[in-house]
């Protein structure tokens, strides 16, 4: 592990003090993941670049952008093969998961919320971040962390597999398409047949840090670690968070994210939908 890499109790998390002390370290790249550019423009951690979920990560149909587009985003973000990438913001686990998907393993999540970092008086700026693009060419994708629609269709008929719906109760029951309550033209509500409901709740402390491993193990107690698991939500942010907890913090050996999630399944008239 490079000398600049953080020493923490968990390889997937980095403490705020460590990041604050390494903001000028050229080997560390900070990425903020959000659904809107406005918060980042108003203020962010110095040196952070923004990955806008609905511009950079998803296309107009809410699906994951093709590999060349994400590889270009990595280069435009100044990330190199040697970079320690620290993700924070609205959906840091989604950034973490995507980097793992594309074979970059030195990636962490800042173990506090954006609001707490700012409230604690840590470095903060509204100045745009200027980044020197890299020539990084990710050579490997780790499909072991990803599930597509066909995988879900197969798994829905396999009793040993767990399809984990981590959305809210109202979404799972078919009362709304989007978590905000908004409707989607031609979109159906409900859940994937056979999916088990486990909302992405009880994961964080009030300051935005992850709860202890013992507490997280209790939250996820219903998930059998001897069975393969795929998580889904609406556009992948909550699904990636639960994937991160199960895979990176609790050591579950086989967890994947259905990155199409409900934004794909609920708009596909060829697949079945269940509701309660």
Secondary structure, 3 states (H helix, E strand, C coil): CCCCCCCCCCCCEECHHHHHHCCCCCCEEEEEEECCCHHHHHCECCCCEEEEHHHHHECCCCCECCHHHHHHHHHHCCCCCCCEEEEEECCHHHHHHHHHHCCCCCEEEECCCHHHHHHCCCCCECCCCCCCCCCCCCCCCCHHHEECHHHHHHHCCCCCCEEEECCCHHHHCCCCCCCCCCCCCCCCCCECCCCEECCCCCCECCCCCECCHHHHHHHCCCCCCCCCEEEECCCCHHHHHHHHHHHHHCCCCCEEEECCHHHHHCCCCCCCCECC
